[in-house]
Amino acid sequence: MVKLVTTFKYALLSLLYLCAHNMLHVMAQSTKGGSTRFYDFKVQLLEVNKLCNTRNIVTINQKYPGPVVYAQEDDRVIVKLTNESPYNATIHWHGVRQILSCWSDGPSYITQCPIQPGQSFKYDFTLAGQKGTLFWHAHFSWLRATVYGALIVYPKTGVPYPFKQPYEEHIVILGEYWQQDLVQLERTVMASGTAAPIADAYTINGHPGPKYNCSANDVYKIDVLPGKTYMLRLIGALLNMESFFSIANHKLTIVEADGEYTKPFTTDQVMLGPGQTLNVLVTADQPIGRYSMAMGPYMSAQHVAFQNITSIAYFQYLGATQNSVVLPASLLPRFNDNLAVKTVMDGLKSLETGNVPKEIDTNLFFTIGMNVNKCGSRTPKQNCLGVNGGVMAASMNNNSFIRPDTPILQAYYDHTNGHFTEDFPETPLKFYDFVNGAPNSPPNNTGSTHGTRTKVLEYGSRVQLILQDTGTVTTENHPIHLHGYSFYVVGYGSGNYNPQTASFNLVDPPYMNTIGVPVGGWAAIRFIADNPGVWIMHCHLELHFDWGLSVAFIVKNGQGPTETLPHPPPDMPRC
C-alpha cells in the first residue's frame, strides 16, 4: 500500500507540473518503457517593458524565460520548433547526452542548418539514464540571451531523491538583459574586432530587481513557510558573464551539479557560469522577513568592463508584509574572488563512485585563451578596435575555430570534402610557461591560426583531456561545455599542469557537462567516446565562442546499429 501511495503521489506531482504550465503534452508508451512527451515551440517576438524602455525580444511561445520542459528519466521528448520570428533559430538541449540523436543537438552549422523564418523542425531525443536540472537555449547568434528555459527531468516514478524530499521546488534562472537587438549587436561586435558592450542588467527569472531603473516592481519572489526546506534549481543562462548567487542569512546546500547528484555540500554562496546548473537546498530557518536573493558578477579577466549592479529577488516568509524591510543579501564575494569559486569546486563530489575510467587510450592537451590578431582591414578605425589596434580572437591550441556554411555533421555523414579538416592537434605546437610566460604584448606574437579543424576519436576510446588556461592577453576562468557527453572532472589546479605533481580524484569526482577552467590554471576531464557523431566543445561565454574558442570532436561509429549514427531525419533544415 505504501508503494502504491508513493507511486500515485509522484504521478500526481508530475501531472500537476505539466498542467500548470499549459504545455502541449501527449504521453504514449515507448518500447523502452519510458513515456513520449510532445511539446510545441514557436519562436515568436514578445514586447516587453524593462529598464524604462519597451522593445521586442525573441522568445519561445512569447514567454520570457521560456516554457519549462518536464520529463522523467528515460522519457522520449519530441519538440516541434516552428520559427515565426524574422531571424534564423535553433535550440540546443544543454546537458542532454543525445545518445544516437546527434541530429537533434542543435548548434547551428555544427549539427544542423538554422531553422529559417517560416520553417519547422522536430527535435527528437531520449533522456536515457538522465535526471536532474538541465536547460535549453538558442544556439544561433546571440539569441540565447532571451531564448532559454528549464529542462527538468524527474527520477522514475517511485524513485525518491537521495536526500529528504523538499517542501517545494523552484526554478531560478540567472540571465543578462540587453536593450539592443541581439542579432544586430553580435554583427556589430564581430565587425568591430573588439569586445561587446556590458549587459544593461542581470536578471533572475527575467526580472532585473529593484536596484535598476524603473524596476522596483520588476522583481521575482519566492514565498516560503518558516521551518520548511526548499530546493532551488539554479540555472546559469548568462551570455557573456559568470555570476555569484547567495541568499541573505541563509546557507545553500548543493545536492546536484549539471544534472548529477553530489554529496551534500553547504556554502554561503555559489558561482554559476553560462551553461552550469546547481540544485541547492535552503531551509527557511530565520526570523520572519524578506530576504534578498542576489546575483552579482564574477569577472576573472584583467581590464574587462562588466555590469556591476546586483540583481535582487526576494525570499519572503509567510507573515512578512509588502512593506517589510528587506534584509540585504550576505555580502557577495568580490567580483574577482577566485578563492570563493575554488572553495565551492573543492566541495563538489559525486554521490556515485567507481565509474571513472582508470585506463586511458587517448591523451589530449588543449590550451585555451585569448588572442589579438593583427589588423588586416582597409578600414581599421571601424574593424580593428581590439587591444592595440588589433582584432580580438580566442582559441584552443592556438587555433580559432571557424564555423562553416555547411553543418559539419552533414558533411561528415555524406563524406563531402572541403568543409572541415581532421588535423586539430592533440597537444600545443610548443610547450612553455603558458600562464606566466605567454607573449602578452598584443598584437605582436599573440595571434592565432584559424580553420574548421576537428579531432577524430575512435568509438569506445577512453579519453583524458587537460584544459590549460593561458596568459596570452589575459588569464581567465573559461566555462567549457562539451556537447553530447558528461565528463568526470578528475583534477584541477592553479598554474601550469604538471603530471608529476597534479592530484587526481579517481573515486568520486563530479560528473559535469560544463567545467570552469580555473583562471591561470588547468582542469583534467575524462570520458568514454561512446556516442557517435559530431560534438562541439566550446567556451560558453558567447563572445569567446564567436571568437573561435572551440573544437569539434568527430566520434566514429562502432559496431552494429546501437553504436552507429542513424540517418538524418526527413525534415532536417536546409541552409
C-alpha positions, 0 to 999 in steps of 0.5 A: 500500500505504501508503494502504491501511495508513493507511486500515485503521489509522484504521478500526481506531482508530475501531472500537476507540473505539466498542467500548470504550465499549459504545455502541449503534452501527449504521453504514449508508451515507448518500447523502452518503457519510458513515456513520449512527451510532445511539446510545441515551440514557436519562436515568436517576438514578445514586447516587453517593458524593462529598464524604462524602455519597451522593445521586442525580444525573441522568445519561445511561445512569447514567454520570457524565460521560456516554457519549462520542459518536464520529463522523467528519466528515460522519457522520449521528448519530441519538440516541434520548433516552428520559427515565426520570428524574422531571424534564423533559430535553433535550440540546443538541449544543454546537458542532454547526452543525445545518445544516437540523436546527434541530429537533434543537438542543435548548434547551428552549422555544427549539427544542423542548418538554422531553422529559417523564418517560416520553417519547422523542425522536430527535435527528437531525443531520449533522456536515457539514464538522465535526471536532474536540472538541465536547460535549453537555449538558442544556439544561433547568434546571440539569441540565447540571451532571451531564448532559454528555459528549464529542462527538468527531468524527474527520477522514475516514478517511485524513485525518491531523491537521495536526500529528504524530499523538499517542501517545494521546488523552484526554478531560478534562472540567472540571465543578462538583459540587453536593450539592443537587438541581439542579432544586430549587436553580435554583427556589430561586435564581430565587425568591430574586432573588439569586445561587446558592450556590458549587459544593461542588467542581470536578471533572475527569472527575467526580472532585473530587481529593484536596484535598476531603473524603473524596476522596483516592481520588476522583481521575482519572489519566492514565498516560503513557510518558516521551518520548511526546506526548499530546493532551488534549481539554479540555472546559469543562462548568462551570455557573456558573464559568470555570476555569484548567487547567495541568499541573505542569512541563509546557507545553500546546500548543493545536492546536484551539479549539471544534472548529477547528484553530489554529496551534500555540500553547504556554502554561503554562496555559489558561482554559476557560469553560462551553461552550469546548473546547481540544485541547492537546498535552503531551509527557511530557518530565520526570523520572519522577513524578506530576504534578498536573493542576489546575483552579482558578477564574477569577472576573472579577466584583467581590464574587462568592463562588466555590469556591476549592479546586483540583481535582487529577488526576494525570499519572503516568509509567510507573515512578512508584509509588502512593506517589510524591510528587506534584509540585504543579501550576505555580502557577495564575494568580490567580483574577482574572488577566485578563492570563493569559486575554488572553495565551492569546486573543492566541495563538489563530489559525486554521490556515485563512485567507481565509474571513472575510467582508470585506463586511458587510450587517448591523451589530449592537451588543449590550451585555451585563451585569448588572442589579438590578431593583427589588423588586416582591414582597409578600414581599421578605425571601424574593424580593428578596435581590439587591444592595440589596434588589433582584432580580438580572437580566442582559441584552443591550441592556438587555433580559432575555430571557424564555423562553416556554411555547411553543418559539419555533421552533414558533411561528415555523414555524406563524406563531402570534402572541403568543409572541415579538416581532421588535423586539430592537434592533440597537444600545443605546437610548443610547450612553455610557461603558458600562464606566466610566460605567454607573449602578452604584448598584443598584437605582436606574437599573440595571434592565432591560426584559424580553420574548421579543424576537428579531432577524430576519436575512435568509438569506445576510446577512453579519453583524458583531456587537460584544459590549460588556461593561458596568459596570452592577453589575459588569464581567465576562468573559461566555462567549457561545455562539451556537447553530447557527453558528461565528463568526470572532472578528475583534477584541477589546479592553479598554474601550469599542469604538471603530471608529476605533481597534479592530484587526481580524484579517481573515486568520486569526482563530479560528473559535469557537462560544463567545467570552469577552467580555473583562471591561470590554471588547468582542469583534467576531464575524462570520458568514454567516446561512446556516442557517435557523431559530431560534438562541439566543445566550446567556451560558453561565454558567447563572445569567446565562442564567436571568437573561435574558442572551440573544437569539434570532436568527430566520434566514429561509429562502432559496431552494429546499429546501437553504436552507429549514427542513424540517418538524418531525419526527413525534415532536417533544415536546409541552409 
